[in-house]
Amino acid sequence: MRLHRVSTYFALLSVLWLGMAPAWGASKEMIQLQTQVQQLQEQMTAMQRSFDERMGVMKNLVEQDTDAVNKVVSALNALQTTLQKQQTDAGTRTDQVSGQIQAMNDTMDELKVRLAKVTKQLEDMQAAQQSIQAQQATQQAQQQAQAQAPPPDVLYNNALRDYNGNKNDLALQEFSDYIKFYPNTDLAGNSYFYLGELQFRQGNYQQAAQSYDQVLQNFPSGNKAASAQLKKGFALIELGKQDDGVGELRHLIQRYPHSPEALQARERLHKLGVSTTGRG
């Protein structure tokens, strides 16, 4: 089965990883990845065992209901034959047999409904199994990609160097890779900010506003929060959403009143001819 092939592949991958010596000192991350792969194999084995057991039970129910339906059909055919032979001289008996046939038809309908329900449950179980397999394949691919990625400090420093060197396309890819491989680190917030800066440079103000918002939503206490809110306000103003942009700048002034970003926000609001407090 597919699960067995995937499990074998995981086992081979684990042996290969155990024999590899990282070139950039990420042994701790590799050990964590190996542990995650082992746990994933154990989960898949338990899931396969549970699925096989449930599949066996459901198949047995289907077989029992199918046999019952076949028996009912055979009995119904026999009753119909008897009815045809005795219709001319057994009016009363015909009524009785007709009642039996109706009862048998009702029983068969109930069995068909049960069979349909069991079949649907089987289909749902198979769909769930395929979905779990797809998720596990995605997780494995992400783990493999992270195992091949540079260490976080190396990747971030490379991205920052290329950003400062105006290698925009390369820096954009490197900051995106950092967020992809290390989304929960503090520097992920900085990476979102610099992505916004690169997008702002390119005139992609909508994307820039979204990147700045990622900083504010996911890293509100990070060292780029004030700058992200300032630039989000600028991006919204560039998009023609002046009211929203002014609101962001006013909120920045309230939250960081003595910061350099607050000074820039006041200057921009002054140029727009609006109050910094929202009262004028």
Residue pairs with C-beta under 8 A, 6 or more apart in sequence:
1 48
2 133
3 44
3 47
3 48
3 133
4 48
6 44
6 133
6 136
6 137
7 41
7 44
7 45
7 48
10 37
10 40
10 41
10 44
10 140
11 41
13 37
13 144
14 34
14 37
14 38
14 41
17 30
17 33
17 34
17 37
17 147
18 34
20 30
22 30
24 150
24 151
24 154
25 151
26 151
29 146
29 147
29 151
30 147
33 143
33 146
33 147
36 143
37 140
37 143
40 136
40 139
40 140
43 136
44 136
47 129
47 132
51 125
51 129
54 125
55 122
55 125
58 118
58 121
58 122
58 125
59 122
61 118
62 115
62 118
62 119
62 122
65 111
65 114
65 115
65 118
66 115
68 111
69 108
69 111
69 112
69 115
72 104
72 107
72 108
72 111
73 108
75 104
76 101
76 104
76 105
76 108
79 97
79 100
79 101
79 104
80 101
82 97
83 94
83 97
83 98
83 101
86 93
86 94
86 97
87 94
145 180
145 181
146 181
149 155
149 177
149 181
150 158
152 178
152 181
152 182
152 185
152 187
155 174
155 177
155 178
155 181
155 182
156 178
156 187
156 190
156 191
158 174
159 171
159 174
159 175
159 177
159 178
159 191
159 194
160 171
160 194
162 170
162 171
162 174
163 171
163 175
163 194
163 197
163 198
168 198
168 201
168 202
171 194
171 198
172 195
172 198
172 199
175 191
175 192
175 194
175 195
175 198
176 191
176 195
178 187
178 188
178 191
179 188
179 191
179 192
179 195
182 188
186 219
186 222
188 218
188 219
189 214
189 215
189 218
189 219
189 222
189 224
189 225
190 222
190 223
190 224
192 211
192 212
192 214
192 215
192 218
192 219
192 224
192 228
193 211
193 212
193 215
193 224
193 227
193 228
193 231
195 211
196 207
196 208
196 209
196 210
196 211
196 212
196 215
196 228
196 231
196 232
196 235
197 208
197 231
199 205
199 207
199 208
199 211
200 208
200 231
200 234
200 235
205 235
205 236
205 238
205 239
206 235
206 239
208 231
208 232
208 235
209 232
209 235
209 236
209 239
212 228
212 229
212 231
212 232
212 235
213 228
213 232
215 222
215 224
215 225
215 228
216 225
216 228
216 229
216 232
219 225
226 252
226 255
226 256
226 259
226 261
226 262
227 261
229 248
229 251
229 252
229 255
229 261
230 248
230 249
230 252
230 261
230 264
230 265
232 245
232 248
233 245
233 246
233 247
233 248
233 249
233 252
233 265
233 268
234 245
234 268
235 245
236 242
236 244
236 245
236 248
237 245
237 246
237 268
237 272
239 245
242 272
246 269
246 272
246 274
247 278
249 265
249 268
249 269
249 276
250 265
250 269
250 276
250 277
250 278
252 259
252 261
252 262
252 265
253 262
253 265
253 266
253 276
256 262
265 276
266 276
269 275
269 276
270 276
274 280
